[in-house]
Amino acid sequence: MKYIFYVICFLFISFSFADSAPAKKKKILPKSKKIVKPVAQTKVFPIVPKDTIKSLSNLVNSISGLINNPGLAKTNYGIAIYSVDSNKFCYTHNHQLPLIPASVSKLFTTFSTLNYLGSNPQIKTTVYTDASQISSELNGNIYIYGRGDAFLSINDLELIAEKIKNLGIKKINGSVYCDPSFFDKEYNRFKYSGDLDEVEPVAPVTPLSLEKNTITVVASAGAIGGKPVNIQIFPNSSSIIKVNNAIVSAPARRKPSKGKKRADNMINIESDEIYPNGTQSYGDTNNDFAMLLKPKNVSKKINPTKKENRGGLSISSSLSPEGKQIITVSGSLSANSSVTKYFTIQNSDIYVAGALYDRIRAAGIQIKGGIARKKMSESGKKTIQLVEFSRPFSSMLNIINKFSDNFLAEHSFKLLGGYINHDNNKLGATSYYAKLFDSLKIPFAGCQFNDGSGLSRRNRATTETICLMLDKAHDLSIGKYLDSSLSIAGRDGTLRKRFKYTPAEANLRGKTGTHSNVSALAGYVKSLDGETFAFAFIFNGSNVGLYKQIENTIGTLISQLNRK
């Protein structure tokens, strides 16, 4: 009887334990919070070879189903897909609707500039003289005339000086002038765009620039206190005035700190007075490439003439009444330490003239006069070309489109405008757009451009116009330059991380565009059966992440087409 009692107790406890096992609790939200149903997202999955689209009608149905998405309810967007091989549109949706293209604007800039420059596009910097003849003793002035070469360097000026020397010139009885008249006088993108808000600053866009309009100032202190601080300026120019009132101070004694080790008496300013070229938020710039253009130790932007004092040392920039740039260094710098700072070149044309003056003298040629700004037309004399330095436009083009560089895109825009209208480069460039597209019978109605980079929110383009422009480029001699400048999906540029593990990888080539309320993509892609398609997608709205997913999916769908 006792054993039966124990069995009953055991069974009772077992069932009680089972009933008391904790149930899965539901998450209880506070009453004040509403449950928001997430917007459906379109994801791209790896595509295997057997997943193909057998007809255009299947492609159209797939895209139509894709854009039937709640996330596009408040979005203005246009889609166009054009068969380059059969010369017809295969799919359109709002393809004639003018939309904000963001950095896809760069396709219009580069396509138009390429058309104007011709089959061998070059950017030229020329040196002229108003002397009556070229001889060992040049009785006249020389003029350096730039056309927007954003990559002009000290090495290039040395080459120009060497070419002048090779003409047999040993003495110049005149001055070295810079002539900036190829561009109009407005170098600020924000001002010539006419925008009301500045999406992002761009460095001055000038016809004559040197080392991307950046001055590097290095202050270094030796080991002996009381001695002057050593100041180095790159690039150096006779147009710069160096004022050095800084001295070396004895290193302060410090107790060894525990934890992370650091060098004593070392001042390293990780900032700059400039907004460095190659660093930008908009325009889909690739951060890896931005670091190549960015001066070392630059991490943020500061006012171009602001003084900054770290450790008792002050370095500042100002302009003299003659337009020369003054670099003033004062205070003290601890022994065995250094500081590097960067400034925007304020009068870049005079700076270039001064640097060329130095290079000519270094080549062994005497110069009687000085440096200044002067138009060749003001001399009242006929000018003769001495030397010309050319750089392939492709060196700028590839960076503009592949890495979406705004600074270089604006140089291309002003370069084109300068050839058309010296007094108003923006009007010159945009009027050429309209004339060119009309001659090519490409619809341009509704398209509007205020800059070359696409930073302007007032720019407008249609996906129809973009596709037809890409189709026409494919047939022209300049098409090889434009095509090779596009980012390759999954490989480089702004598409380096997109279209991975799909048939579009290493196949699709395109130009991206991004603002806080814009996503766009345009370019070329081949189907599985080898047909070439031009495409353009522009989405204007708040769900940029979703738009890019849809762009990726449509690009992949086109690459899956196999009608054979």
C-alpha positions as CSV (number, residue, x, y, z in Angstrom):
1,M,0.0,0.0,0.0
2,K,2.9,2.3,0.9
3,Y,4.4,1.7,-2.6
4,I,1.1,2.6,-4.4
5,F,1.0,5.8,-2.4
6,Y,4.6,6.7,-3.6
7,V,3.7,6.0,-7.3
8,I,0.6,8.2,-7.1
9,C,2.7,11.0,-5.6
10,F,5.3,10.6,-8.3
11,L,2.8,10.8,-11.2
12,F,1.1,13.9,-9.6
13,I,4.4,15.8,-9.3
14,S,5.3,14.9,-12.9
15,F,2.1,16.2,-14.4
16,S,2.3,19.4,-12.2
17,F,5.8,20.0,-13.5
18,A,4.7,19.6,-17.1
19,D,1.9,22.0,-16.7
20,S,4.1,24.6,-15.0
21,A,6.7,24.6,-17.8
22,P,7.2,28.3,-18.9
23,A,5.2,29.1,-22.0
24,K,6.7,31.3,-24.7
25,K,5.9,34.8,-23.7
26,K,4.5,37.3,-26.2
27,K,6.3,40.7,-26.4
28,I,4.1,43.3,-24.9
29,L,4.6,46.8,-26.4
30,P,3.8,49.9,-24.4
31,K,0.4,51.3,-25.2
32,S,1.9,54.6,-26.3
33,K,3.8,52.9,-29.2
34,K,2.0,51.9,-32.4
35,I,3.0,48.9,-34.3
36,V,4.1,50.1,-37.8
37,K,4.0,47.6,-40.6
38,P,7.3,47.6,-42.4
39,V,7.4,48.5,-46.1
40,A,8.0,45.4,-48.2
41,Q,11.7,45.3,-49.4
42,T,12.9,43.8,-52.6
43,K,16.0,41.7,-52.1
44,V,18.4,40.4,-54.7
45,F,19.4,36.8,-54.4
46,P,22.2,35.0,-56.2
47,I,21.2,33.9,-59.7
48,V,22.1,30.4,-61.0
49,P,22.5,29.8,-64.7
50,K,19.3,27.9,-65.0
51,D,17.3,31.0,-63.8
52,T,16.8,32.6,-67.2
53,I,14.1,34.8,-68.8
54,K,13.0,33.4,-72.1
55,S,11.2,36.3,-73.7
56,L,10.8,40.1,-73.5
57,S,7.2,39.7,-72.4
58,N,8.5,37.7,-69.4
59,L,11.0,40.4,-68.6
60,V,8.3,43.1,-68.8
61,N,6.0,41.1,-66.5
62,S,8.8,40.6,-64.0
63,I,9.6,44.3,-63.9
64,S,5.9,45.3,-63.7
65,G,5.5,43.0,-60.7
66,L,8.6,44.4,-59.1
67,I,7.5,48.0,-59.2
68,N,4.1,47.1,-57.8
69,N,5.6,47.8,-54.4
70,P,4.0,49.8,-51.5
71,G,7.4,51.6,-51.0
72,L,6.9,53.4,-54.4
73,A,3.5,54.8,-53.6
74,K,4.8,58.3,-52.9
75,T,7.8,58.1,-55.3
76,N,8.2,59.8,-58.7
77,Y,10.2,57.5,-60.9
78,G,11.0,56.7,-64.5
79,I,12.4,53.5,-66.1
80,A,13.6,53.0,-69.6
81,I,15.2,49.9,-71.2
82,Y,16.4,50.2,-74.8
83,S,17.8,47.5,-77.1
84,V,20.9,48.9,-78.8
85,D,21.0,46.0,-81.2
86,S,17.4,46.3,-82.4
87,N,17.1,50.1,-81.9
88,K,13.9,50.1,-79.9
89,F,12.6,50.5,-76.3
90,C,11.8,47.2,-74.7
91,Y,10.3,48.6,-71.5
92,T,9.2,52.1,-70.4
93,H,7.5,53.6,-67.4
94,N,7.2,57.4,-67.0
95,H,10.1,57.6,-69.4
96,Q,9.3,61.1,-70.5
97,L,8.9,62.4,-66.9
98,P,11.6,65.0,-66.0
99,L,13.2,63.9,-62.7
100,I,16.2,64.9,-60.6
101,P,19.1,62.8,-61.9
102,A,21.7,63.6,-59.2
103,S,25.2,62.4,-60.5
104,V,23.8,60.8,-63.6
105,S,24.1,64.4,-64.8
106,K,27.7,63.7,-65.3
107,L,26.8,61.5,-68.3
108,F,25.4,64.6,-70.0
109,T,28.5,66.6,-69.0
110,T,31.1,64.1,-70.3
111,F,29.1,63.0,-73.4
112,S,28.8,66.6,-74.5
113,T,32.4,67.5,-73.7
114,L,33.6,64.4,-75.6
115,N,31.5,65.4,-78.6
116,Y,33.0,68.9,-78.7
117,L,36.6,67.8,-78.2
118,G,36.3,65.2,-81.0
119,S,37.9,61.8,-81.6
120,N,41.2,62.6,-79.8
121,P,40.0,64.6,-76.8
122,Q,42.7,66.7,-75.1
123,I,42.9,69.3,-72.4
124,K,45.4,72.0,-73.4
125,T,47.5,74.5,-71.5
126,T,49.4,76.8,-73.8
127,V,52.3,79.3,-73.4
128,Y,52.3,82.3,-75.8
129,T,54.6,85.3,-76.3
130,D,53.9,88.8,-77.6
131,A,57.5,89.0,-78.9
132,S,57.7,89.6,-82.7
133,Q,59.9,86.6,-83.1
134,I,61.4,83.7,-81.2
135,S,65.1,84.1,-80.5
136,S,67.7,83.4,-77.8
137,E,66.7,86.8,-76.3
138,L,63.0,87.0,-76.3
139,N,61.9,90.7,-76.4
140,G,58.5,90.4,-75.0
141,N,56.3,88.9,-72.3
142,I,55.0,85.3,-72.0
143,Y,51.5,84.2,-71.1
144,I,50.3,80.9,-69.7
145,Y,46.7,80.2,-70.8
146,G,44.8,77.4,-69.1
147,R,41.7,75.6,-70.2
148,G,40.7,73.8,-67.0
149,D,43.3,71.1,-66.6
150,A,42.5,70.1,-63.0
151,F,45.6,67.9,-62.8
152,L,48.3,70.4,-63.7
153,S,51.3,69.8,-61.5
154,I,54.8,71.1,-60.7
155,N,56.2,68.4,-62.9
156,D,54.1,69.6,-65.8
157,L,55.4,73.1,-65.4
158,E,58.9,71.8,-65.3
159,L,58.2,70.1,-68.6
160,I,56.8,73.3,-70.1
161,A,59.9,75.2,-68.9
162,E,62.2,72.6,-70.5
163,K,60.3,72.9,-73.8
164,I,60.8,76.7,-73.7
165,K,64.5,76.2,-73.1
166,N,64.7,73.7,-76.0
167,L,63.5,76.6,-78.3
168,G,66.9,78.2,-77.7
169,I,65.6,80.9,-75.4
170,K,68.1,82.1,-72.8
171,K,66.7,85.4,-71.7
172,I,63.2,86.9,-71.5
173,N,63.0,90.7,-71.6
174,G,59.5,90.8,-70.1
175,S,57.2,89.3,-67.5
176,V,55.4,86.0,-66.9
177,Y,51.6,86.6,-67.1
178,C,48.7,84.3,-66.4
179,D,45.7,84.7,-68.6
180,P,42.5,83.2,-66.9
181,S,40.1,84.5,-69.5
182,F,39.2,81.0,-70.9
183,F,36.7,80.7,-68.0
184,D,34.3,83.4,-66.8
185,K,35.0,85.1,-63.5
186,E,32.7,82.9,-61.4
187,Y,34.6,79.9,-60.0
188,N,32.2,78.9,-57.2
189,R,29.9,76.1,-58.3
190,F,27.2,77.0,-55.8
191,K,27.0,80.6,-57.2
192,Y,27.0,79.8,-60.9
193,S,24.4,77.0,-60.4
194,G,21.9,79.5,-59.0
195,D,20.8,77.1,-56.3
196,L,19.2,78.2,-53.1
197,D,20.9,75.5,-51.0
198,E,24.4,74.1,-51.2
199,V,24.2,70.3,-51.1
200,E,28.0,70.1,-50.7
201,P,30.9,72.5,-51.2
202,V,33.3,72.1,-54.2
203,A,36.7,73.7,-54.4
204,P,37.2,76.6,-56.8
205,V,36.8,75.6,-60.4
206,T,39.5,77.5,-62.3
207,P,41.1,77.5,-65.8
208,L,44.6,77.5,-64.2
209,S,45.1,75.4,-61.1
210,L,48.1,73.7,-59.5
211,E,48.2,70.5,-57.5
212,K,44.4,70.5,-57.2
213,N,44.5,74.0,-55.8
214,T,46.0,72.9,-52.5
215,I,48.9,74.4,-50.6
216,T,50.7,72.1,-48.1
217,V,52.6,73.8,-45.3
218,V,55.0,71.7,-43.2
219,A,56.4,73.3,-40.0
220,S,59.2,71.3,-38.3
221,A,61.2,71.9,-35.2
222,G,64.8,70.8,-34.7
223,A,66.3,69.7,-31.4
224,I,67.7,73.1,-30.2
225,G,65.4,75.6,-28.5
226,G,65.3,79.2,-29.6
227,K,66.1,78.4,-33.3
228,P,63.6,79.3,-36.0
229,V,61.1,76.7,-37.0
230,N,61.7,75.3,-40.5
231,I,58.9,76.0,-43.0
232,Q,58.3,74.1,-46.2
233,I,55.6,75.0,-48.7
234,F,54.5,72.8,-51.6
235,P,53.9,73.6,-54.4
236,N,56.3,76.5,-54.1
237,S,55.7,79.7,-56.2
238,S,57.1,83.2,-56.5
239,S,53.5,84.3,-55.8
240,I,53.7,83.2,-52.2
241,I,55.0,85.3,-49.3
242,K,56.3,83.3,-46.4
243,V,56.3,85.1,-43.0
244,N,58.1,82.9,-40.3
245,N,58.1,84.2,-36.7
246,A,58.0,80.8,-35.1
247,I,60.7,79.5,-32.8
248,V,61.6,76.1,-31.4
249,S,60.6,75.6,-27.8
250,A,62.3,73.2,-25.4
251,P,60.3,70.0,-25.0
252,A,58.2,69.8,-21.9
253,R,58.9,67.0,-19.4
254,R,56.1,64.6,-19.0
255,K,55.6,61.6,-16.8
256,P,55.3,58.3,-18.7
257,S,51.6,57.6,-19.2
258,K,50.2,54.2,-18.5
259,G,48.2,52.3,-21.1
260,K,48.4,53.3,-24.8
261,K,51.9,54.5,-25.8
262,R,52.3,57.7,-27.7
263,A,55.3,59.8,-28.8
264,D,56.0,62.8,-26.5
265,N,56.3,66.3,-27.9
266,M,54.6,65.3,-31.2
267,I,51.9,67.7,-32.6
268,N,49.9,66.2,-35.4
269,I,47.1,68.3,-36.7
270,E,44.7,65.9,-38.4
271,S,42.7,68.6,-40.0
272,D,42.9,71.3,-42.6
273,E,41.8,74.7,-43.7
274,I,40.3,73.3,-47.0
275,Y,37.5,71.1,-48.2
276,P,40.0,68.6,-49.8
277,N,39.3,67.5,-53.4
278,G,38.3,63.9,-53.6
279,T,36.4,63.8,-50.4
280,Q,32.6,64.2,-50.8
281,S,29.4,62.8,-49.5
282,Y,27.2,63.1,-52.5
283,G,27.9,61.8,-56.0
284,D,28.5,58.2,-54.9
285,T,32.2,58.8,-54.5
286,N,34.2,55.7,-53.7
287,N,36.0,56.2,-50.4
288,D,39.0,54.2,-51.6
289,F,39.6,56.5,-54.5
290,A,38.9,59.6,-52.4
291,M,41.8,58.7,-50.2
292,L,44.1,58.8,-53.3
293,L,43.1,62.5,-54.0
294,K,43.0,63.6,-50.4
295,P,46.1,65.2,-49.0
296,K,47.6,63.3,-46.1
297,N,46.3,63.9,-42.5
298,V,43.2,65.8,-43.8
299,S,40.1,64.7,-41.9
300,K,37.7,67.7,-41.8
301,K,36.9,71.0,-43.4
302,I,37.6,74.4,-41.8
303,N,37.3,78.0,-42.9
304,P,40.0,78.6,-45.6
305,T,41.7,81.5,-43.7
306,K,41.0,80.5,-40.2
307,K,44.0,80.5,-37.7
308,E,44.5,77.4,-35.7
309,N,46.8,77.2,-32.6
310,R,47.9,73.8,-31.4
311,G,50.7,73.7,-28.9
312,G,51.5,77.4,-29.2
313,L,52.0,77.4,-33.0
314,S,49.7,79.4,-35.4
315,I,49.7,79.0,-39.2
316,S,47.4,81.2,-41.2
317,S,46.7,82.3,-44.8
318,S,45.8,85.7,-46.2
319,L,46.1,87.8,-49.4
320,S,48.4,90.7,-50.1
321,P,47.0,93.8,-52.0
322,E,48.8,92.5,-55.1
323,G,46.9,89.2,-54.9
324,K,49.9,87.1,-53.6
325,Q,49.1,84.6,-50.9
326,I,50.8,85.1,-47.5
327,I,51.5,82.2,-45.2
328,T,52.2,83.4,-41.7
329,V,53.7,81.1,-39.1
330,S,54.1,82.4,-35.5
331,G,54.4,81.1,-31.9
332,S,56.4,78.1,-30.9
333,L,56.7,74.5,-31.7
334,S,58.1,71.8,-29.4
335,A,61.6,70.5,-30.3
336,N,61.6,67.4,-32.6
337,S,58.0,67.8,-33.6
338,S,56.2,68.8,-36.8
339,V,52.8,70.2,-38.0
340,T,51.3,69.8,-41.5
341,K,48.5,72.1,-42.6
342,Y,46.6,72.6,-45.9
343,F,45.1,75.7,-47.5
344,T,43.2,76.4,-50.7
345,I,45.2,78.4,-53.3
346,Q,43.3,81.7,-53.4
347,N,44.5,83.2,-56.7
348,S,45.4,80.0,-58.5
349,D,46.2,81.7,-61.8
350,I,48.8,84.0,-60.2
351,Y,50.1,81.0,-58.3
352,V,50.6,79.1,-61.5
353,A,52.4,82.1,-63.1
354,G,54.7,82.3,-60.1
355,A,55.5,78.5,-60.2
356,L,56.2,78.7,-63.9
357,Y,58.5,81.7,-63.3
358,D,60.5,79.6,-60.8
359,R,60.7,76.6,-63.1
360,I,61.9,78.8,-66.1
361,R,64.6,80.4,-64.0
362,A,65.6,76.9,-62.6
363,A,66.0,75.8,-66.3
364,G,68.7,78.5,-66.6
365,I,66.7,81.2,-68.4
366,Q,66.9,84.8,-67.2
367,I,63.7,86.8,-66.7
368,K,63.8,90.6,-66.5
369,G,60.2,91.2,-65.3
370,G,58.0,89.7,-62.7
371,I,54.6,87.9,-62.5
372,A,51.1,89.3,-62.8
373,R,47.6,88.6,-64.3
374,K,47.0,90.0,-67.8
375,K,44.9,89.0,-70.8
376,M,46.8,88.5,-74.0
377,S,44.3,90.7,-75.8
378,E,45.3,93.6,-73.5
379,S,48.9,93.7,-74.9
380,G,47.7,95.0,-78.2
381,K,50.2,92.8,-79.9
382,K,49.9,89.6,-82.0
383,T,50.9,86.5,-79.9
384,I,52.9,83.5,-81.0
385,Q,52.5,80.1,-79.5
386,L,55.7,78.9,-77.7
387,V,54.8,75.5,-76.3
388,E,51.6,73.5,-75.6
389,F,51.1,70.9,-72.9
390,S,48.2,68.4,-73.5
391,R,46.6,65.9,-71.2
392,P,44.1,63.3,-72.4
393,F,40.6,64.2,-71.3
394,S,40.2,60.5,-70.4
395,S,42.4,61.1,-67.4
396,M,39.6,63.2,-66.0
397,L,36.7,61.4,-67.6
398,N,37.4,58.0,-66.0
399,I,37.4,59.5,-62.5
400,I,34.4,61.7,-63.2
401,N,32.1,58.7,-64.2
402,K,33.7,55.7,-62.5
403,F,34.2,57.5,-59.1
404,S,31.7,60.3,-59.5
405,D,34.1,63.1,-58.7
406,N,32.2,66.4,-58.4
407,F,35.3,68.7,-58.6
408,L,36.5,67.2,-61.9
409,A,32.9,67.1,-63.3
410,E,32.7,70.9,-62.8
411,H,36.0,71.4,-64.6
412,S,34.6,69.4,-67.6
413,F,31.4,71.5,-67.5
414,K,33.3,74.8,-67.4
415,L,35.8,73.6,-70.0
416,L,33.0,72.9,-72.4
417,G,31.3,76.2,-71.6
418,G,34.6,78.1,-72.0
419,Y,34.9,77.0,-75.6
420,I,31.4,78.1,-76.3
421,N,31.1,81.3,-74.2
422,H,34.0,82.9,-72.4
423,D,31.8,85.3,-70.6
424,N,29.2,82.8,-69.3
425,N,30.4,79.2,-69.1
426,K,27.2,77.8,-67.7
427,L,25.2,79.3,-70.5
428,G,27.8,78.1,-73.0
429,A,27.7,74.5,-71.8
430,T,23.9,74.2,-71.5
431,S,23.2,75.8,-74.8
432,Y,25.6,73.3,-76.4
433,Y,23.7,70.4,-74.7
434,A,20.5,71.6,-76.4
435,K,22.1,72.1,-79.8
436,L,23.9,68.8,-79.7
437,F,20.9,66.7,-78.7
438,D,18.7,68.5,-81.3
439,S,21.3,67.6,-84.0
440,L,21.3,64.0,-82.8
441,K,17.5,63.9,-82.8
442,I,17.4,63.1,-79.1
443,P,14.4,64.6,-77.2
444,F,15.6,67.2,-74.8
445,A,12.4,68.8,-73.7
446,G,12.0,68.9,-70.0
447,C,15.8,68.5,-69.4
448,Q,17.6,71.2,-67.5
449,F,21.1,71.5,-66.1
450,N,22.7,74.1,-63.8
451,D,26.0,72.4,-63.1
452,G,28.1,69.6,-64.4
453,S,28.3,67.3,-61.3
454,G,24.6,66.9,-60.5
455,L,24.8,68.5,-57.1
456,S,22.1,70.9,-58.1
457,R,18.6,69.7,-57.1
458,R,17.2,71.8,-59.9
459,N,18.7,69.6,-62.6
460,R,16.1,67.5,-64.6
461,A,16.4,64.7,-67.1
462,T,14.2,61.9,-68.5
463,T,15.1,58.2,-68.7
464,E,14.1,58.3,-72.4
465,T,16.7,61.0,-73.1
466,I,19.4,59.2,-71.1
467,C,18.8,55.9,-73.0
468,L,18.9,57.5,-76.4
469,M,22.1,59.4,-75.5
470,L,23.7,56.1,-74.5
471,D,22.5,54.5,-77.7
472,K,23.9,57.3,-79.8
473,A,27.2,57.2,-77.9
474,H,27.5,53.5,-78.7
475,D,27.6,54.4,-82.4
476,L,29.9,57.3,-82.2
477,S,33.7,57.3,-82.1
478,I,33.7,58.9,-78.7
479,G,31.6,56.0,-77.4
480,K,34.7,53.9,-76.4
481,Y,35.8,56.7,-74.1
482,L,32.4,57.0,-72.4
483,D,31.9,53.3,-72.1
484,S,35.3,52.6,-70.6
485,S,34.7,55.4,-68.0
486,L,31.7,53.7,-66.5
487,S,31.9,51.8,-63.3
488,I,31.9,48.0,-63.7
489,A,29.4,46.1,-61.5
490,G,31.0,44.2,-58.7
491,R,34.4,45.3,-59.8
492,D,35.3,49.0,-59.4
493,G,34.1,52.6,-58.8
494,T,30.7,53.3,-57.3
495,L,29.3,49.9,-58.4
496,R,32.2,47.9,-56.7
497,K,29.9,46.4,-54.1
498,R,26.7,46.0,-56.2
499,F,25.5,43.1,-58.4
500,K,27.7,40.6,-56.7
501,Y,27.1,37.0,-57.6
502,T,24.6,37.7,-60.4
503,P,24.9,37.5,-64.2
504,A,25.3,41.4,-64.1
505,E,28.6,41.2,-62.2
506,A,31.5,42.3,-64.5
507,N,28.9,42.7,-67.2
508,L,26.8,45.8,-66.3
509,R,28.6,49.2,-66.7
510,G,26.9,52.2,-65.3
511,K,26.8,55.6,-63.7
512,T,25.2,56.0,-60.3
513,G,23.4,59.0,-58.8
514,T,22.5,59.6,-55.2
515,H,21.1,62.5,-53.1
516,S,19.2,62.1,-49.8
517,N,16.0,61.9,-51.9
518,V,17.4,60.5,-55.2
519,S,18.7,57.2,-56.5
520,A,19.6,56.8,-60.2
521,L,21.4,54.3,-62.3
522,A,22.1,54.4,-66.1
523,G,24.4,52.5,-68.4
524,Y,24.8,49.3,-70.5
525,V,24.3,45.6,-69.8
526,K,24.4,42.5,-71.9
527,S,21.8,39.7,-71.8
528,L,22.9,36.0,-71.6
529,D,22.4,35.7,-75.4
530,G,24.7,38.7,-76.0
531,E,22.2,41.5,-76.7
532,T,23.3,45.0,-75.6
533,F,20.8,47.1,-73.7
534,A,21.0,50.7,-72.6
535,F,19.0,51.4,-69.4
536,A,18.1,54.3,-67.2
537,F,16.4,54.3,-63.8
538,I,15.6,57.5,-61.7
539,F,13.8,57.4,-58.4
540,N,12.8,60.6,-56.6
541,G,11.6,60.0,-53.0
542,S,12.6,59.1,-49.5
543,N,13.2,55.4,-49.7
544,V,16.7,55.4,-51.3
545,G,17.7,52.0,-50.0
546,L,14.6,50.4,-51.6
547,Y,15.3,52.2,-54.9
548,K,18.8,50.8,-55.1
549,Q,17.5,47.3,-54.4
550,I,15.0,47.7,-57.3
551,E,17.8,49.0,-59.6
552,N,19.9,46.0,-58.7
553,T,17.1,43.6,-59.4
554,I,16.1,45.1,-62.8
555,G,19.7,45.2,-63.9
556,T,20.0,41.5,-63.0
557,L,16.7,40.7,-64.7
558,I,18.0,42.2,-68.0
559,S,21.3,40.2,-67.7
560,Q,19.2,37.0,-67.3
561,L,17.4,37.4,-70.6
562,N,18.2,34.5,-73.0
563,R,15.9,34.2,-76.0
564,K,17.9,31.7,-77.9
